[in-house]
Amino acid sequence: MPTLTKSTVTPFYALAGAGDLAVEKLREVGIDVTQLFGTFTDPKNVQAELTKRQAELTKQLEKRQADLTKQFEKRQAELTKRFEALTTDAKSVPAQLRELPTQVQDRLNTVVGQFEATYEELAGRGETLVTRIRNQASTEDFEAQAKSTVSKVKATRTTARKSANTATKSAKAATTSAKKTASSAAKAAADAAEKIGD
């Protein structure tokens, strides 16, 4: 089994943390998750609920897509305006051009920093959740039962193998004994046949 390192488990912790955060937000909103999932256990409601959710998600997606398009167009207009200003003002072009890569790098560093902070926060949250679950008595009981079951399966397999070997040996011995008995019976019958008429 491969050794797990911090770099290999961190994404899983981040995923667990994101799930935990989603559940927390659902609780804050006041959605009864059991009621929500209860809807899906009734086959009559499944199709209607899926259709409703699909329509809601489509509307949200269209709205977000429109918002992103507006933001993109706004940024494009700002960049076009800056570019035009740079090309018309010949004296300030070198200074503004020298500042542009620094500004872009600063913004990129800010975004990457925010992403890393969020990622680490979610990973920490997930690790805490996983640790809490691992240390629960029910989890430890389950682990102990699983180990016990595995050892019982191994013992049963060994016992079955030994029983099969014993049965094979007994069958061979019975076959040999039957052959000897049949041979003795044939000899006795032949001897008896010779004595008839004596």
Backbone torsions as a table, in degrees:
resi	resn	phi	psi	omega
1	MET	NA	132.1	-177.8
2	PRO	-66.9	149.9	178.5
3	THR	-79.1	132.6	179.1
4	LEU	-88.7	129.9	176.7
5	THR	-113.7	171.4	-179.2
6	LYS	-59.2	-38.3	-178.3
7	SER	-70.1	-26.2	179.9
8	THR	-86.0	-27.2	-178.9
9	VAL	-95.4	-18.0	-177.9
10	THR	-56.8	-43.4	177.5
11	PRO	-60.3	-36.4	178.7
12	PHE	-68.9	-39.5	175.8
13	TYR	-62.2	-41.9	179.5
14	ALA	-62.7	-40.1	178.2
15	LEU	-65.2	-44.4	177.7
16	ALA	-63.1	-40.1	178.0
17	GLY	-64.3	-39.5	178.1
18	ALA	-64.9	-40.6	176.7
19	GLY	-63.8	-42.4	178.3
20	ASP	-62.9	-41.6	178.2
21	LEU	-63.8	-40.1	178.9
22	ALA	-63.1	-42.6	178.0
23	VAL	-63.5	-41.3	178.6
24	GLU	-60.9	-44.3	-179.6
25	LYS	-65.8	-38.2	176.4
26	LEU	-62.4	-39.7	178.5
27	ARG	-66.1	-38.2	178.9
28	GLU	-63.2	-38.0	-179.2
29	VAL	-72.1	-24.2	177.5
30	GLY	95.4	18.1	178.5
31	ILE	-78.6	129.0	176.4
32	ASP	-82.8	103.5	-175.0
33	VAL	-62.5	-38.9	179.6
34	THR	-64.6	-37.1	177.0
35	GLN	-66.6	-40.5	179.3
36	LEU	-60.9	-46.2	-179.8
37	PHE	-74.4	-27.0	176.0
38	GLY	-60.2	-33.2	178.1
39	THR	-61.1	-36.5	-176.6
40	PHE	-78.2	-12.2	178.9
41	THR	-82.8	-17.2	177.4
42	ASP	-91.3	112.8	-175.6
43	PRO	-57.4	-28.6	-179.0
44	LYS	-66.5	-32.4	-175.5
45	ASN	-89.2	-16.0	-173.4
46	VAL	-59.5	-53.0	-176.6
47	GLN	-63.7	-43.1	179.8
48	ALA	-63.6	-41.9	-179.5
49	GLU	-66.4	-42.6	179.0
50	LEU	-62.9	-41.9	178.8
51	THR	-63.2	-43.8	179.5
52	LYS	-62.0	-47.6	-179.0
53	ARG	-64.2	-39.0	179.8
54	GLN	-63.8	-41.5	178.8
55	ALA	-64.1	-42.5	179.0
56	GLU	-62.8	-45.4	-179.5
57	LEU	-65.6	-37.0	178.3
58	THR	-63.6	-43.7	178.4
59	LYS	-61.9	-45.3	179.4
60	GLN	-62.4	-42.4	-180.0
61	LEU	-63.3	-45.1	178.8
62	GLU	-61.8	-41.0	179.7
63	LYS	-64.4	-45.6	-179.8
64	ARG	-65.9	-37.7	178.3
65	GLN	-64.5	-41.3	177.9
66	ALA	-64.5	-41.8	178.3
67	ASP	-62.1	-44.0	179.5
68	LEU	-64.4	-38.6	177.9
69	THR	-63.3	-43.1	178.2
70	LYS	-61.8	-44.9	179.7
71	GLN	-62.7	-42.5	179.3
72	PHE	-61.6	-45.8	-179.8
73	GLU	-63.6	-38.5	178.2
74	LYS	-63.8	-46.4	179.1
75	ARG	-63.5	-40.4	179.8
76	GLN	-63.5	-41.5	178.5
77	ALA	-64.5	-41.4	179.0
78	GLU	-62.8	-43.9	179.9
79	LEU	-66.3	-39.0	177.8
80	THR	-63.1	-43.3	179.3
81	LYS	-62.2	-43.5	178.9
82	ARG	-63.4	-43.9	-179.7
83	PHE	-61.3	-44.1	178.8
84	GLU	-62.9	-39.8	178.7
85	ALA	-64.6	-39.3	179.5
86	LEU	-65.4	-41.5	-176.9
87	THR	-75.1	-24.9	-179.9
88	THR	-86.8	-27.1	-178.2
89	ASP	-102.6	88.4	-173.6
90	ALA	-64.0	-31.8	-177.8
91	LYS	-70.4	-36.5	-175.2
92	SER	-92.4	-2.4	-177.5
93	VAL	-58.3	-52.5	-176.7
94	PRO	-60.7	-41.6	-178.8
95	ALA	-66.2	-44.4	-179.1
96	GLN	-69.1	-36.7	178.0
97	LEU	-67.2	-35.0	178.2
98	ARG	-69.2	-31.4	-179.2
99	GLU	-78.8	-28.2	-174.8
100	LEU	-58.7	-50.0	178.8
101	PRO	-61.0	-36.6	178.9
102	THR	-65.4	-42.4	179.2
103	GLN	-64.6	-42.9	178.7
104	VAL	-63.2	-44.3	179.6
105	GLN	-63.6	-40.5	178.2
106	ASP	-61.7	-44.3	179.4
107	ARG	-65.8	-41.3	178.4
108	LEU	-62.6	-43.7	178.5
109	ASN	-61.8	-38.6	179.2
110	THR	-63.8	-46.3	-179.3
111	VAL	-64.5	-45.2	179.2
112	VAL	-63.3	-40.8	178.0
113	GLY	-61.8	-42.7	178.6
114	GLN	-64.6	-41.6	178.4
115	PHE	-62.3	-46.9	-179.5
116	GLU	-62.3	-40.4	179.3
117	ALA	-63.7	-44.0	179.1
118	THR	-64.6	-43.2	179.7
119	TYR	-60.9	-47.1	179.6
120	GLU	-64.2	-38.4	178.9
121	GLU	-63.7	-45.0	178.8
122	LEU	-66.0	-39.6	178.5
123	ALA	-63.6	-42.2	177.5
124	GLY	-62.8	-43.2	179.1
125	ARG	-62.6	-43.6	178.7
126	GLY	-64.4	-41.1	179.0
127	GLU	-63.0	-41.6	177.6
128	THR	-61.5	-44.4	-180.0
129	LEU	-62.7	-47.2	-179.2
130	VAL	-63.0	-42.3	178.5
131	THR	-62.4	-43.3	179.9
132	ARG	-62.6	-42.1	-179.9
133	ILE	-67.2	-41.8	179.6
134	ARG	-61.5	-34.8	-175.1
135	ASN	-88.5	-1.2	177.1
136	GLN	-68.0	146.0	179.9
137	ALA	-60.9	-39.0	-178.6
138	SER	-65.1	-36.5	178.0
139	THR	-67.7	-42.2	179.0
140	GLU	-65.3	-39.5	176.7
141	ASP	-62.5	-43.5	179.3
142	PHE	-61.5	-43.4	-179.8
143	GLU	-62.7	-41.9	179.0
144	ALA	-64.7	-41.9	178.2
145	GLN	-64.3	-39.2	179.2
146	ALA	-63.8	-43.4	178.3
147	LYS	-62.9	-42.0	178.9
148	SER	-62.2	-42.7	179.7
149	THR	-63.3	-42.5	179.1
150	VAL	-61.2	-44.9	-178.8
151	SER	-67.7	-35.4	177.1
152	LYS	-66.4	-39.3	178.1
153	VAL	-63.2	-42.8	178.6
154	LYS	-62.8	-42.6	179.8
155	ALA	-64.7	-41.4	178.8
156	THR	-63.6	-41.5	179.0
157	ARG	-62.4	-43.6	179.4
158	THR	-63.9	-44.6	179.3
159	THR	-62.5	-41.8	179.5
160	ALA	-64.1	-41.6	179.4
161	ARG	-63.2	-44.4	179.5
162	LYS	-64.5	-40.6	179.0
163	SER	-64.1	-39.9	178.9
164	ALA	-64.3	-40.9	178.4
165	ASN	-64.7	-43.2	179.4
166	THR	-63.7	-43.5	179.6
167	ALA	-63.6	-39.2	178.5
168	THR	-63.4	-44.9	179.3
169	LYS	-63.8	-42.0	179.9
170	SER	-64.2	-39.8	179.6
171	ALA	-65.4	-41.4	178.6
172	LYS	-63.5	-42.9	179.7
173	ALA	-64.6	-41.0	179.1
174	ALA	-64.7	-39.3	178.9
175	THR	-64.0	-45.2	179.0
176	THR	-62.1	-43.9	180.0
177	SER	-63.8	-41.2	179.7
178	ALA	-64.5	-40.1	178.6
179	LYS	-62.5	-43.0	179.8
180	LYS	-64.8	-40.8	179.6
181	THR	-64.8	-43.4	179.6
182	ALA	-63.9	-40.5	179.2
183	SER	-64.2	-42.8	179.1
184	SER	-64.7	-40.1	-179.8
185	ALA	-65.4	-40.2	179.4
186	ALA	-64.8	-41.5	179.3
187	LYS	-65.7	-41.9	179.6
188	ALA	-64.2	-40.3	179.0
189	ALA	-65.3	-39.7	179.1
190	ALA	-65.8	-42.1	178.9
191	ASP	-64.8	-40.6	-180.0
192	ALA	-66.2	-37.2	-179.6
193	ALA	-66.4	-34.9	179.3
194	GLU	-70.4	-29.9	-176.3
195	LYS	-82.5	-15.4	179.4
196	ILE	-71.9	130.7	178.4
197	GLY	91.6	-1.5	176.4
198	ASP	-76.2	NA	NA
